[in-house]
């Protein structure tokens, strides 16, 4: 007999959303959630919040909202943090992006101002048309990974988050060739300690998240988690 899949546990408590890259995409996302929390906006475009899922045959008419069918974190339970190569708060990033009108941002100015980026891991060889000033310093890429792990742990503690996810929202990186440093977890960790040129910043973020058992989602066509080493690391917690 085919075994039933394990039940999905309820999504209780605070969900910390960690976002490498806190510019136009991230500030718009956070502003939308904060407006929803104050009942000043709807989450237009959110598949999980506004769309339905079909169950059974078409003629049965069973189409519950996805959020009522799958245990998902409620928008009210999301808290945000992240990293960027510029230090501006999410309020100033949202104003600069210009996606949401300034008058709509004013009611959530305090909430957006409270979200300020941590110093970012950056390598100009992978993003060549941007120069940042809000950067981490480390002797090796391993040191930078450890700093990210420390950031994550402190964010969870300070925000009393029960669970975390990480979503890459930064710029698209130059795509490196897959190499032997990507073939296994041991090789990747040696590469971090040797500051291998084949390890881009997004891969360091993915490593830090997966090392702590945190789900990582890639919002750009980067190589960050699409290598055997990252699959091996993820499976340790799977």
C-alpha positions in Angstrom: 0.0 0.0 0.0 1.2 3.5 -0.8 1.9 5.4 2.4 0.1 8.7 3.0 2.3 11.7 3.0 3.1 13.1 6.5 0.7 15.8 7.7 2.0 19.3 7.3 2.4 20.9 10.8 0.5 24.1 11.6 2.2 27.3 10.8 2.0 28.8 14.3 4.0 31.7 15.8 6.1 34.3 14.1 7.8 33.7 10.8 11.0 35.6 10.2 11.5 36.5 6.5 15.2 37.2 5.8 15.9 39.0 2.5 19.3 39.4 1.0 18.9 42.5 -1.2 16.6 45.1 0.2 15.8 47.5 -2.7 12.7 47.9 -4.8 11.4 44.3 -4.7 11.9 43.9 -1.0 10.7 47.3 0.1 7.5 46.9 -2.0 6.9 43.4 -0.5 7.3 44.6 3.1 5.2 47.7 2.5 2.4 45.6 1.0 2.4 43.3 4.1 2.5 46.2 6.5 -0.4 47.9 4.7 -2.3 44.7 4.9 -1.7 44.4 8.6 -3.3 47.9 9.1 -6.2 46.9 6.7 -5.1 49.6 4.3 -4.5 47.3 1.4 -5.1 44.0 -0.2 -2.4 41.5 -1.2 -3.1 41.8 -4.9 -1.0 39.3 -6.8 -0.5 36.9 -3.9 -1.3 33.4 -5.1 -1.3 32.0 -1.5 -3.6 34.6 -0.1 -6.2 35.3 -2.9 -6.2 32.3 -5.2 -8.0 29.0 -4.9 -7.0 25.4 -5.5 -9.2 22.9 -7.2 -10.0 19.6 -5.4 -11.4 16.6 -7.1 -13.2 16.8 -10.4 -14.1 20.1 -12.0 -17.8 19.6 -11.7 -17.6 19.1 -7.9 -17.0 22.8 -7.5 -14.5 22.3 -4.6 -12.2 25.4 -4.8 -11.1 26.5 -1.4 -8.7 29.4 -0.9 -5.1 28.1 -0.8 -4.6 29.8 2.5 -7.5 27.9 4.0 -6.3 24.6 2.6 -2.6 24.7 3.4 -1.3 25.7 6.8 0.5 29.0 5.9 1.8 31.8 8.1 -0.7 34.7 8.4 0.6 38.0 7.0 0.1 39.4 10.6 2.8 37.0 11.8 5.6 38.0 9.4 8.6 39.9 10.6 11.3 41.1 8.3 15.1 41.5 8.2 17.9 41.2 5.7 21.1 42.6 4.2 21.9 45.2 1.6 25.0 47.0 0.2 23.3 50.3 1.1 22.2 51.2 4.6 18.8 53.0 4.0 15.7 51.8 5.8 12.8 50.2 3.9 10.9 53.5 4.1 13.6 55.3 2.1 14.1 52.3 -0.2 10.4 52.3 -1.0 10.3 56.1 -1.6 13.3 55.7 -4.0 11.8 52.7 -5.8 8.6 54.7 -6.4 6.4 51.6 -6.8 4.0 52.7 -4.1 2.9 56.3 -3.8 4.4 58.3 -0.9 1.0 59.1 0.5 0.3 55.4 0.9 3.6 54.8 2.6 3.1 57.5 5.3 0.8 55.4 7.5 3.5 52.7 7.7 6.6 54.9 7.9 7.4 53.8 11.4 7.2 50.1 10.5 9.3 50.6 7.4 11.9 52.8 9.1 12.4 50.1 11.7 13.6 47.6 9.1 17.2 48.4 8.3 19.6 46.2 6.4 22.5 44.5 8.0 25.9 44.8 6.2 25.9 42.6 3.1 28.3 40.1 1.5 29.3 41.6 -1.8 31.7 40.8 -4.6 32.0 43.3 -7.5 33.1 40.5 -9.9 29.6 39.1 -9.7 27.6 42.3 -9.8 29.6 44.8 -11.8 27.3 47.8 -12.3 26.7 48.6 -8.6 29.1 49.9 -6.0 28.0 49.5 -2.4 29.2 51.0 0.9 27.4 48.9 3.5 29.6 45.7 3.3 30.9 43.0 5.6 34.6 42.5 5.9 36.2 39.1 6.4 39.6 37.4 5.8 37.9 34.6 3.9 34.5 33.7 2.5 34.2 31.3 5.4 34.5 34.2 7.8 31.7 35.9 5.9 29.5 32.8 6.1 30.0 32.7 9.8 29.0 36.4 10.1 25.8 35.7 8.2 25.0 32.7 10.5 25.5 35.0 13.5 23.2 37.6 11.9 20.5 35.0 11.4 20.7 33.7 15.0 20.6 37.2 16.4 17.7 38.2 14.2 15.7 35.2 15.4 16.5 35.9 19.0 15.7 39.6 18.9 12.4 39.2 17.0 11.3 36.1 19.0 10.7 34.3 15.7 9.6 30.7 15.8 10.7 29.9 12.2 12.7 31.5 9.5 12.9 31.5 5.7 15.4 33.2 3.4 14.5 34.6 0.0 17.1 36.1 -2.3 15.8 39.4 -3.6 19.2 40.9 -4.7 20.5 41.7 -8.2 21.2 38.9 -10.7 24.8 37.8 -10.5 27.2 36.9 -13.2 26.7 33.1 -13.6 29.8 31.1 -12.7 30.8 27.9 -14.3 30.0 24.8 -12.2 33.3 23.5 -10.9 34.7 20.9 -8.5 34.1 23.3 -5.5 30.3 22.9 -6.1 30.4 19.0 -6.3 30.1 18.2 -2.5 29.6 19.9 0.8 33.1 19.2 1.9 34.5 20.8 -1.3 32.3 23.8 -0.9 33.4 24.3 2.7 37.0 24.0 1.7 36.3 26.6 -1.1 34.8 29.0 1.5 37.9 28.7 3.6 40.1 29.2 0.5 37.9 32.1 -0.7 37.3 30.3 -4.0 36.4 32.7 -6.9 33.7 30.2 -8.0 31.6 30.9 -4.9 29.4 33.9 -5.5 27.8 36.0 -2.6 24.3 34.4 -3.1 25.9 30.9 -2.5 27.3 32.2 0.8 23.8 33.3 1.9 22.3 30.0 0.8 25.0 28.1 2.7 24.4 30.1 5.9 20.6 29.5 5.7 20.8 25.8 4.9 23.5 25.3 7.5 20.9 26.4 10.1 18.2 24.3 8.5 16.4 27.3 7.1 14.6 27.0 3.8 16.2 29.1 1.0 14.4 30.4 -2.1 16.2 32.0 -5.0 14.4 35.0 -6.6 17.0 35.5 -9.4 18.7 33.3 -12.0 21.7 32.8 -9.8 23.7 29.6 -9.1 23.2 30.0 -5.4 21.6 26.7 -4.4 21.5 24.8 -7.8 24.6 22.7 -7.2 25.2 19.3 -5.6 26.9 20.7 -2.6 23.8 22.7 -1.6 21.5 19.7 -2.3 23.7 17.6 0.0 23.5 20.3 2.7 19.7 20.6 2.4 19.2 16.9 2.6 20.9 16.8 6.0 17.8 18.6 7.3 15.3 16.9 5.0 
